[in-house]
Amino acid sequence: MNLVYQITYQPHVQRLFKKMDKSTQVEILSELERLAQDPLHHPHIKRLAGISEPGFRLRVGRWRVLYLLFHTNQIIEVIDIFMKKSGTDYRRRLRRL
């Protein structure tokens, strides 16, 4: 039986998402749907260090999606979406959350 994780979004992520162009929205949604099928074996994810919950980063082209993974409830909570500019982006963004 293949269990699919539910994807939830923090309110500021929903606002950011609405401001993106449609092709970017479709690309990110497609990858998130693929991620929901098997959140630990997606080819473009990386575990994040420095946060208490199991946090991950999903790479979608130049965009990065930061999310928390809750296995017991089968929920993927998207906590941030941004365009990658430098290697320090993750650390700065994680400090804000």
Residue frames relative to the residue before (quaternion, step in Angstrom):
aa qw qx qy qz dx dy dz
M 1.0000 0.0000 0.0000 0.0000 0.00 0.00 0.00
N 0.2488 -0.7838 0.5572 0.1149 3.57 -0.75 1.07
L 0.1576 -0.8018 0.5731 0.0622 3.57 -0.47 1.22
V 0.2324 -0.7753 0.5761 0.1142 3.55 -0.88 0.98
Y 0.4040 -0.7070 0.5302 0.2364 3.56 -0.95 0.92
Q 0.4170 -0.6708 0.5544 0.2622 3.54 -1.18 0.66
I 0.2544 -0.7626 0.5774 0.1426 3.58 -1.00 0.84
T 0.0419 -0.7778 0.6271 0.0003 3.56 -0.87 1.04
Y 0.2428 -0.7742 0.5743 0.1084 3.56 -1.21 0.57
Q 0.4290 -0.6472 0.5541 0.3001 3.55 -1.06 0.71
P 0.6620 -0.5598 0.3205 0.3817 3.62 -1.07 0.69
H 0.6708 0.4873 -0.3259 0.4543 3.63 0.88 -0.79
V 0.5991 0.5467 -0.3601 0.4611 3.60 1.15 -0.54
Q 0.6305 0.5267 -0.3358 0.4608 3.60 0.99 -0.77
R 0.6537 0.5049 -0.3169 0.4663 3.60 0.98 -0.81
L 0.6469 0.5108 -0.3163 0.4696 3.60 0.97 -0.85
F 0.6536 0.5412 -0.3101 0.4287 3.54 0.94 -0.94
K 0.6557 0.5234 -0.3104 0.4470 3.59 0.98 -0.83
K 0.6657 0.5118 -0.2978 0.4541 3.60 1.15 -0.56
M 0.5664 0.6088 -0.3786 0.4065 3.61 1.24 -0.32
D 0.5433 -0.5899 0.4654 0.3745 3.55 -1.21 0.42
K 0.6843 -0.5452 0.3161 0.3669 3.55 -1.19 0.67
S 0.6557 0.5168 -0.3350 0.4367 3.62 0.91 -0.81
T 0.6389 0.5055 -0.3206 0.4832 3.59 1.05 -0.72
Q 0.6229 0.5386 -0.3339 0.4587 3.58 0.99 -0.81
V 0.6699 0.4991 -0.2963 0.4630 3.58 0.87 -0.97
E 0.6541 0.5223 -0.3099 0.4509 3.58 0.93 -0.89
I 0.6844 0.4735 -0.2824 0.4771 3.59 0.89 -0.94
L 0.6533 0.5108 -0.3173 0.4601 3.61 0.91 -0.86
S 0.6250 0.5440 -0.3289 0.4530 3.57 1.01 -0.81
E 0.6882 0.4674 -0.2807 0.4786 3.59 0.91 -0.90
L 0.6364 0.5177 -0.3353 0.4632 3.60 1.03 -0.71
E 0.6348 0.5165 -0.3299 0.4707 3.61 1.02 -0.73
R 0.6362 0.5121 -0.3103 0.4865 3.54 1.06 -0.79
L 0.6384 0.5322 -0.3088 0.4625 3.57 1.03 -0.83
A 0.6351 0.5550 -0.3256 0.4273 3.59 1.00 -0.82
Q 0.6023 0.5701 -0.3539 0.4324 3.60 1.15 -0.52
D 0.7870 -0.0763 0.0990 0.6041 3.58 1.00 -0.87
P 0.1644 -0.8713 0.4544 0.0859 3.58 0.30 1.26
L 0.6990 0.4657 -0.2933 0.4566 3.62 1.14 -0.25
H 0.7642 0.3588 -0.1886 0.5018 3.59 1.18 -0.32
H 0.3262 0.7121 -0.5381 0.3113 3.57 1.01 0.80
P 0.5077 -0.6980 0.4038 0.3034 3.64 -0.84 0.86
H 0.7597 0.3888 -0.2083 0.4779 3.63 1.13 -0.42
I 0.5214 0.6247 -0.4404 0.3794 3.60 1.01 0.69
K 0.0776 -0.7662 0.6364 0.0440 3.50 -1.30 0.49
R 0.4503 -0.6792 0.5110 0.2737 3.58 -0.97 0.86
L 0.3129 -0.7495 0.5574 0.1723 3.56 -1.00 0.89
A 0.2848 -0.7335 0.5920 0.1742 3.55 -1.05 0.80
G 0.7472 0.4547 -0.2874 0.3902 3.55 -1.22 0.45
I 0.6966 0.3645 -0.3004 0.5401 3.61 1.20 0.28
S 0.5776 -0.6458 0.3841 0.3191 3.55 -1.06 0.76
E 0.7011 0.4115 -0.2631 0.5195 3.60 0.92 -0.84
P 0.5753 -0.5649 0.4329 0.4032 3.60 -1.16 0.37
G 0.0147 -0.8274 0.5590 -0.0529 3.57 -0.24 1.30
F 0.0960 -0.7979 0.5950 0.0148 3.52 -1.12 0.75
R 0.2809 -0.7118 0.6157 0.1878 3.51 -1.37 0.32
L 0.1559 -0.7635 0.6220 0.0772 3.57 -0.93 0.96
R 0.2388 -0.7696 0.5781 0.1284 3.58 -0.82 1.00
V 0.0226 0.7676 -0.6380 0.0571 3.55 -0.84 1.09
G 0.7820 -0.1904 0.0858 0.5872 3.58 0.08 1.28
R 0.7890 -0.2218 0.1956 0.5385 3.59 -0.72 -1.07
W 0.5974 0.5715 -0.3520 0.4389 3.59 1.28 -0.15
R 0.1729 -0.7563 0.6230 0.1003 3.54 -1.25 0.62
V 0.1494 -0.7650 0.6236 0.0592 3.54 -1.00 0.92
L 0.1603 -0.7740 0.6075 0.0783 3.58 -0.66 1.13
Y 0.0780 0.8153 -0.5673 0.0855 3.57 -0.84 0.94
L 0.3480 -0.6870 0.5989 0.2196 3.50 -1.35 0.44
L 0.2308 -0.7788 0.5736 0.1056 3.55 -1.06 0.79
F 0.0779 -0.7909 0.6069 0.0013 3.57 -0.69 1.15
H 0.2741 -0.8124 0.4961 0.1368 3.58 -0.17 1.32
T 0.6592 0.5400 -0.3327 0.4039 3.59 0.90 -0.87
N 0.7534 0.3387 -0.1897 0.5307 3.59 1.03 -0.78
Q 0.3216 -0.7633 0.4801 0.2890 3.57 1.34 -0.21
I 0.4302 0.6730 -0.4699 0.3758 3.54 0.77 1.15
I 0.1597 -0.7112 0.6759 0.1086 3.51 -1.18 0.78
E 0.0979 -0.8019 0.5886 0.0299 3.59 -0.59 1.14
V 0.2648 -0.7629 0.5730 0.1399 3.57 -0.52 1.21
I 0.1472 -0.8322 0.5332 0.0393 3.56 -0.61 1.19
D 0.8071 -0.0370 0.0087 0.5892 3.62 1.19 -0.31
I 0.0820 -0.7410 0.6643 0.0539 3.53 -1.27 0.62
F 0.1802 0.7861 -0.5749 0.1382 3.58 -0.85 0.94
M 0.4842 -0.6277 0.5178 0.3216 3.54 -1.31 0.33
K 0.4372 -0.7135 0.4858 0.2525 3.56 -0.79 1.01
K 0.0857 -0.7926 0.6033 0.0229 3.53 -0.93 0.98
S 0.7980 -0.0761 0.0728 0.5933 3.59 1.00 -0.81
G 0.6807 -0.5055 0.3511 0.3973 3.55 -1.31 0.20
T 0.6574 0.5222 -0.3246 0.4356 3.60 1.12 -0.43
D 0.4132 0.7333 -0.4565 0.2883 3.61 1.25 -0.15
Y 0.6713 0.5183 -0.3110 0.4289 3.59 0.86 -0.95
R 0.6860 0.4962 -0.2977 0.4411 3.56 0.80 -0.99
R 0.6510 0.5056 -0.3151 0.4704 3.60 0.95 -0.84
R 0.6897 0.4836 -0.2849 0.4575 3.58 0.88 -0.92
L 0.6440 0.5155 -0.3304 0.4586 3.61 0.99 -0.73
R 0.6190 0.5439 -0.3511 0.4447 3.61 1.03 -0.65
R 0.6576 0.5217 -0.3058 0.4493 3.59 1.09 -0.72
L 0.6827 0.5278 -0.2928 0.4119 3.60 1.07 -0.70
